[in-house]
Amino acid sequence: MSTELVLLAVLMAAVTYPSRALPLLAPGIERLPPRALLYLRLVGPAVLASIAAVETLVVPTSETSWTIDPGVIAVGVLACVAMVAWRRNLLLGLVAATVTVAALRFMGIG
């Protein structure tokens, strides 16, 4: 393991820990304005979506490049929407989208 990865892990912990520890450190958090509570509720799904975006948009080549195949992305989005509508679970939707796009790319589509 390289030292850059350790530094990255420490940096990620420093950035994500305050949002996770906020309810424990601030017991009166339910008195925050509704807009702030909505923002805090959406931090987790935003992080999950960014992880899924990297997994679906970065094509491993000799040089890392960003590619967007609209057809493959549309199928992934449809898989996510269908799973969220069916199970009412955003995590399952993101997993379904990532697996769908990964499977399409494995088959050489996109």
N, C-alpha and C positions, 0 to 999 in steps of 0.2 A: 504494500500500500504506500502510495506517495504522500509526502507531507502536504501537498496541495489539497488532497481529499480530506485530510484531517482538518485543515484550516477551513475548508468549505463546510464540513459538518459542524464545526464550532460556530461559524458564522450563521448557518441555518438555525441552529439552536438558539443563538442570541436574538434572531429575528422572530422566530415563531413562539418562543417560550412566553413572552409577555402576553400575547393574545390568549394563550392557553391558561395562564395562571391568573388572568384578570378576574374571573369569577371567584377564585379562592382568596385573592388579595383584596378585593373590593366587595365586601358582602352586600353593600347597598346598590349593586349594579342594576338591579331591576328598576331603580329610580332614574336611570338614564333616560334621555329623550328617546322616543320611539325610533327616530332616524338613526341614532347611534346604535341602538339595539339591533336594528335591521342590518346595519353595516357589519357589526360583529358576528351576526348569524351567517352572513354570506362570505366571511373570510375563508372558512374551511372548504366550501364548494369551489371557491375561486382558486384555491391552491390545487385542489384535485383536478380541476379543469385545465390548469396550466401544465400539470404533470401529464395529463392525457394528451394535450396539444403537442408537447414535445415528443411524446412517444409516437404520435401519428404523423407529424409533419417533418421530422428529421429523418433523412434517408442516409443510412450508413454507407459511405463510399470512402475512397482514399482521402477525400477532403469532405468534411461535413458540410452538407448543403441543405437548404430549406427548399422543399418542393411542395406545391399544393396542387393536387389533382382534384378538381371540383367534383368529379363523379364519385371518387372514393370517399372524400370528406362528406358528401351529401348522404351516402349510404351509412357512414358512421353516425352522422347526426340523426338520421332516421332511426337507427338502432337504439340510440340513446333516448330519443323521444318516446319510442315504443316501450322501452323497458321502464322508463319513469312513469309513463301513463299506466302501465300494467301493474307494476309493483310499488309505485309511489316511493321510490328510493333512488336518490341521485347517484349514490355510489355505484349501485348496480347498473345504472344507465351509463355512467362513464366507463365502467369495466366492459359493458357490452359494446360500446363504441370503439374502445381501444382494441378489443379482441377482434371485432369485425374488420377494422381497417388493417390490423396486423395479418389476419387471415387472407384478406384480399391481396396484400402486398406479398405474402408468402407464395400465393398462387401466380404471382407475376402481373397482377392487375394493379395499376397505379404506381 
